[in-house]
């Protein structure tokens, strides 16, 4: 599952002492992680990562932690149940989903770099511009949210003019092309999107009280807090899934602001 460029052991580095480093929460004892314990607490649950390459790396890392980095033939590829199949001509599918049948636990990832709903303006034209609905969540979330127990969102890296132009994304608000100059700026567009999707997920929580939601705005590497790293998220999961209340509500938002 780990892509070649993300495999640290394939680099020319010879010192791997950093692999012994562990994220230590302040004033909180973190028990030793084992894949079996984690899956036991995820029994009959679905954990979904939705976002850009950060979310993908978190998904891949968690899969490695849970399986011990070994082939597990009993693990089922259930991507087709979520439409996560490789389209003709595509380099990779839009994501992956795997189920651990012994625990009926599912871990999945869906690629959504902007957390916006992206719709081709002219579906019959392969070179068409794409409507980037800043105030509308991705169709994937609208379709499958009801089946998730834990949702981890992230966005940040792709919010720049170069990415938008390369992807032919055109900003839309309220179903029509955006005309607001403040929103047209990258910062304004990103803020609108983040607030919109958090507000939308918040509005869905009463319908799905089993859902836990985590949101990371930027890569944790630019934050001095360390919040948003996989170990931080796993720690929160391990506590919340066994009923230890770290927060007063089901909605947990981890916002990592650029330094």
Secondary structure, DSSP 8 states (H G I E B T S, - for coil): ---GGG-GGGSS----GGGG-----TT-------HHHHHHHTTT-EEEEEESHHHHHHHHHHHHHHHTTS--TTEEE-GGGGT----TT-SS-SEEEEEETTTTEEEEEEE-SSSSEEEESSTT-TT--EEEETTS--HHHHHHGGG-SEEEEE--TT-SHHHHHHHTEEEEETTEE---HHHHSHHHHHHHHHHHHHHHHHHHHTT-TT-EEEEE-S-GGG-SS-TTSHHHHHHHHHHHTTT--SSSSSB--------
